[in-house]
Amino acid sequence: MWNLEFNPGFKSIKEVLTGDKNATTIGSRDDWYQGSVKYWNEQPTTVDGVLGGYGVIHDADSATSGQMIDDMRDRISGFDRAIDLGAGIGRIAKTTLVPRFAAVDLLEPSEAQINKARENVPQINQFYQVGMQEFNYEKRYDCVWL
Ligand SMILES: C[S@@+](CC[C@H](N)C(=O)[O-])C[C@H]1O[C@@H](n2cnc3c(N)ncnc32)[C@H](O)[C@@H]1O
């Protein structure tokens, strides 16, 4: 649901992504996904960049995400394999998933972001440069992180 309160002056995500205030609709499905990848290719490949300027929350976010997984230890299928979807530069994969799961895969459609993730988290088992909407699951995951 588009929230005008948080995005004053923009009537749709397309206006934000294109900077075109005359654009009134999101457009086609492809426009939507390509616009998103374009946007993320142009953002700084830093913690602050993937968090939209709120890099300050990274430590607390990582710690509480890890705590949540730990608290679910008895309720999830195991710690063999996880996948980080829309992983950006691999921020959470690095701090939260790799330390807990035997193998971690990473999916990220933006070339700029995934290239930084390759540098940041070389421990990743398999990188997929693709959008979630196109991803075919070939393995069983204990944790699908989004
Ligand atoms: C706000 S960033 C968050 C990155 C990371 N999850 C984190 O917490 O640091 C959103 C990420 O989702 C990715 N993304 C955008 N569209 C996507 C799609 N269709 N499928 C998977 N990821 C997508 C972007 O490229 C971007 O890296």
The ligand as a Tripos MOL2 file, in Angstrom:
@<TRIPOS>MOLECULE
LIG
   27    29     1     0     0
SMALL
NO_CHARGES

@<TRIPOS>ATOM
      1 C1         16.4650   -2.4690    1.6230 C.3       1 LIG1
      2 S1         17.6370   -3.4900    0.7320 S.3       1 LIG1
      3 C2         17.9120   -4.6940    2.0020 C.3       1 LIG1
      4 C3         19.1240   -5.5590    1.7780 C.3       1 LIG1
      5 C4         19.3570   -6.6250    2.8400 C.3       1 LIG1
      6 N1         18.2290   -7.5480    2.9830 N.3       1 LIG1
      7 C5         19.6670   -6.0050    4.1800 C.2       1 LIG1
      8 O1         18.8300   -6.1080    5.0920 O.co2     1 LIG1
      9 O2         20.7320   -5.4110    4.3000 O.co2     1 LIG1
     10 C6         16.5300   -4.3620   -0.4260 C.3       1 LIG1
     11 C7         17.2570   -5.3120   -1.3640 C.3       1 LIG1
     12 O3         16.2710   -6.0610   -2.0820 O.3       1 LIG1
     13 C8         16.7300   -6.2290   -3.4030 C.3       1 LIG1
     14 N2         15.5980   -6.4880   -4.3150 N.ar      1 LIG1
     15 C9         14.8590   -5.6060   -5.0120 C.ar      1 LIG1
     16 N3         13.9470   -6.2240   -5.7760 N.ar      1 LIG1
     17 C10        14.1090   -7.5510   -5.5480 C.ar      1 LIG1
     18 C11        13.4800   -8.7260   -6.0700 C.ar      1 LIG1
     19 N4         12.5090   -8.6530   -6.9690 N.pl3     1 LIG1
     20 N5         13.9100   -9.9430   -5.6190 N.ar      1 LIG1
     21 C12        14.9030  -10.0120   -4.7090 C.ar      1 LIG1
     22 N6         15.5360   -8.9260   -4.1960 N.ar      1 LIG1
     23 C13        15.1520   -7.7190   -4.6180 C.ar      1 LIG1
     24 C14        17.4270   -4.9230   -3.7180 C.3       1 LIG1
     25 O4         18.2910   -5.0380   -4.8460 O.3       1 LIG1
     26 C15        18.1250   -4.6190   -2.3930 C.3       1 LIG1
     27 O5         19.4270   -5.1280   -2.3660 O.3       1 LIG1
@<TRIPOS>BOND
     1     1     2 1
     2     2     3 1
     3     2    10 1
     4     3     4 1
     5     4     5 1
     6     5     6 1
     7     5     7 1
     8     7     8 2
     9     7     9 1
    10    10    11 1
    11    11    12 1
    12    11    26 1
    13    12    13 1
    14    13    14 1
    15    13    24 1
    16    14    15 ar
    17    14    23 ar
    18    15    16 ar
    19    16    17 ar
    20    17    18 ar
    21    17    23 ar
    22    18    19 1
    23    18    20 ar
    24    20    21 ar
    25    21    22 ar
    26    22    23 ar
    27    24    25 1
    28    24    26 1
    29    26    27 1
@<TRIPOS>SUBSTRUCTURE
     1 LIG1         1 GROUP 0 **** ****
